[in-house]
Amino acid sequence: MPLEISISVQAEGFDPGAEYQLLRSENSADGATAMFVGNVRDFSPGATGDHQSVAVLELEHYPGMAESALTDIARQAAARWPLGRVRIIHRYGPLAAGEEIVFVGTTSAHRQAALDACAFIMDFLKSRAPFWKKEIATGAEEGSWVEARSSDADALKKW
């Protein structure tokens, strides 16, 4: 089965169960499916260990550039592991606490390849995809931009 990569950058929500079904549809060559779903937290960890409430996470992106970056990350994963399918969805716009932000799904003939590729994609997506996040606290009108975290950059070092 030739590699299939599917990328969506969208404002609309998605159904993780339906995405799983699409990864598995007419795919008997791959015995493993790995998935990750990221959701908006209702708090933001502060630099001093305190937590601030978050009601809305607003994501911005450059159309075209975001899709290209996600496709490049998926291709990098496929160059490292024998994958059958890669599906990445990343949302933008205002998202309430609890809503899904991101979906990553990978399939492979082997479990470890699917798991590793899924983790690789998420680590690179967090640090390399051109999305900007603004957290808006409960009851606030204005938000604050989320700074890049050193832990996200550190996660890339294992790859």
PLY file of the C-alpha trace (Angstrom):
ply
format ascii 1.0
element vertex 159
property float x
property float y
property float z
element edge 158
property int vertex1
property int vertex2
end_header
0.00 0.00 0.00
1.51 3.38 -0.96
1.88 6.04 1.72
-1.17 8.26 2.22
-0.78 11.63 3.94
-3.82 13.72 4.79
-3.52 17.20 6.34
-6.34 19.50 7.46
-6.05 22.94 9.04
-9.58 23.91 9.98
-11.77 25.92 12.31
-14.37 23.15 12.55
-14.25 20.44 15.17
-13.56 16.80 14.35
-14.66 13.39 15.57
-11.67 11.30 16.73
-13.68 8.07 16.30
-14.52 8.95 12.70
-10.86 9.79 12.06
-9.87 6.36 13.39
-12.37 4.73 11.03
-10.86 6.62 8.08
-7.35 5.49 9.03
-8.54 1.87 9.13
-10.89 1.98 6.12
-9.75 -0.49 3.46
-6.42 -0.82 5.26
-5.67 -4.43 6.07
-1.93 -4.06 5.39
-1.28 -2.09 8.57
-1.68 -3.94 11.84
-1.05 -0.92 14.07
-2.76 2.42 14.50
-1.51 5.10 16.89
-3.42 8.26 17.63
-3.05 11.38 19.70
-5.80 13.90 20.43
-4.87 17.20 22.08
-7.48 19.22 23.98
-7.60 22.77 25.36
-6.74 22.74 29.06
-8.71 24.90 31.46
-5.48 26.17 33.01
-2.09 27.44 31.98
0.94 26.39 34.00
2.69 29.53 35.22
6.45 30.00 35.28
6.47 29.89 39.09
4.40 26.71 39.31
1.08 28.48 39.77
-1.87 27.85 37.45
-3.99 30.45 35.70
-7.48 29.64 34.47
-8.06 29.51 30.73
-11.52 29.84 29.21
-10.49 30.19 25.56
-7.39 29.37 23.55
-7.23 31.36 20.33
-5.01 29.94 17.60
-3.77 31.85 14.57
-1.87 30.56 11.54
-0.74 31.49 8.05
-2.93 29.63 5.54
-0.83 27.61 3.14
2.28 27.84 5.30
0.71 25.78 8.08
-0.42 23.02 5.71
3.01 22.94 4.08
4.77 22.65 7.46
2.48 19.84 8.61
2.99 17.97 5.33
6.75 18.33 5.72
6.62 16.94 9.28
4.50 13.99 8.09
6.99 13.28 5.28
9.89 13.37 7.74
8.11 10.78 9.88
7.42 8.61 6.82
11.10 8.77 5.88
12.05 7.39 9.32
9.35 4.73 9.81
7.44 2.42 7.45
4.04 4.11 7.58
0.89 3.38 5.63
-1.17 6.42 6.53
-0.63 9.71 8.32
-3.51 11.98 9.28
-2.99 15.37 10.91
-5.73 17.83 11.82
-4.93 21.14 13.49
-7.62 23.60 14.39
-7.47 27.39 14.52
-9.69 30.15 15.83
-11.17 30.48 19.32
-11.45 27.15 21.14
-13.10 26.67 24.52
-11.55 24.62 27.32
-12.13 20.93 26.63
-12.34 21.24 22.84
-10.04 19.24 20.57
-7.14 21.16 19.03
-5.12 18.51 17.24
-5.37 14.97 15.94
-2.42 12.87 14.81
-2.95 9.36 13.50
-0.39 6.99 12.04
-0.64 3.45 10.73
2.09 0.89 10.13
2.56 -2.82 9.86
4.26 -2.64 13.26
3.19 -1.15 16.60
6.44 0.58 17.53
6.72 2.37 14.19
3.17 3.73 14.49
3.74 4.84 18.10
7.13 6.44 17.47
5.95 8.24 14.34
2.91 9.62 16.17
5.09 10.94 19.02
7.66 12.36 16.56
4.94 14.23 14.66
3.51 15.73 17.85
6.92 16.81 19.14
7.77 18.51 15.85
4.30 19.97 15.46
4.55 21.64 18.90
7.84 23.34 18.00
7.88 23.74 14.23
4.32 24.26 13.02
3.45 27.95 12.43
0.62 28.38 14.91
0.38 31.14 17.50
-1.64 30.71 20.67
-3.31 33.29 22.87
-4.79 32.25 26.22
-7.81 34.14 27.48
-8.49 33.75 31.19
-11.94 33.15 32.60
-13.75 36.50 32.76
-11.06 38.38 30.82
-11.57 40.25 27.56
-7.93 40.31 26.49
-5.54 37.39 26.35
-1.82 36.82 26.49
0.32 35.13 23.86
1.81 31.78 24.81
5.60 31.78 24.71
7.55 28.85 23.32
8.46 26.40 26.08
11.96 25.04 26.46
10.45 21.62 27.22
9.01 21.50 23.69
12.42 22.26 22.18
14.01 19.68 24.50
11.56 17.02 23.25
13.04 17.36 19.74
16.49 16.33 20.95
15.46 12.69 21.39
14.76 12.43 17.66
0 1
1 2
2 3
3 4
4 5
5 6
6 7
7 8
8 9
9 10
10 11
11 12
12 13
13 14
14 15
15 16
16 17
17 18
18 19
19 20
20 21
21 22
22 23
23 24
24 25
25 26
26 27
27 28
28 29
29 30
30 31
31 32
32 33
33 34
34 35
35 36
36 37
37 38
38 39
39 40
40 41
41 42
42 43
43 44
44 45
45 46
46 47
47 48
48 49
49 50
50 51
51 52
52 53
53 54
54 55
55 56
56 57
57 58
58 59
59 60
60 61
61 62
62 63
63 64
64 65
65 66
66 67
67 68
68 69
69 70
70 71
71 72
72 73
73 74
74 75
75 76
76 77
77 78
78 79
79 80
80 81
81 82
82 83
83 84
84 85
85 86
86 87
87 88
88 89
89 90
90 91
91 92
92 93
93 94
94 95
95 96
96 97
97 98
98 99
99 100
100 101
101 102
102 103
103 104
104 105
105 106
106 107
107 108
108 109
109 110
110 111
111 112
112 113
113 114
114 115
115 116
116 117
117 118
118 119
119 120
120 121
121 122
122 123
123 124
124 125
125 126
126 127
127 128
128 129
129 130
130 131
131 132
132 133
133 134
134 135
135 136
136 137
137 138
138 139
139 140
140 141
141 142
142 143
143 144
144 145
145 146
146 147
147 148
148 149
149 150
150 151
151 152
152 153
153 154
154 155
155 156
156 157
157 158
